């Protein structure tokens, strides 16, 4: 049937997870930690999204990423691990210092801290500072407070490379 939507059933999700790169020990540890947080764990990306981000970064030859919304670091770590080891860079923004601290500990544990720069503060302000500093990114991943998505997207256009990508999580929320 033409034009039908692909529903990600449990079977499709299992297929994706069984035929994708194995998650690292630290990625699994973050998921386990998030599962202990109660309802707020819904802020974590799904395992199939980890695989999707990894694939996009690899096939698009992404080297510099801006992540808006760090949470406890699963998406950031996933993207960092997908970057070239010698010249990849991830800048991740979050206004919550406690969550950045938790994410940073996971980044260190995974030996990715040299590739990841964390910035604590309101994201719109941080993006403005990055723009003033002449920073450009190959990929912007937006996964933060939904009411600012349009602002994040619009500001991202000023700091994205000509053939860069903007990926927006939970866009239908």
Buried (B, 14 or more C-beta within 10 A) or exposed (E): EEEEEEEEEEEEBEEBBEEBBEBBEBBEBBBEBBEEEEEEBEBBBBBBBBBBBBEBBEEEEBBBBBBBBBBBBBBBBBBBBBBEEEEBBBBBBBBBEEBBEBBBBBBEBBEBBEBBEBBBEEBBEBBBEBBEEEBBBBBBBBBBEBEBBEEBBEBBEEBBBEEBBBBBBEEEE
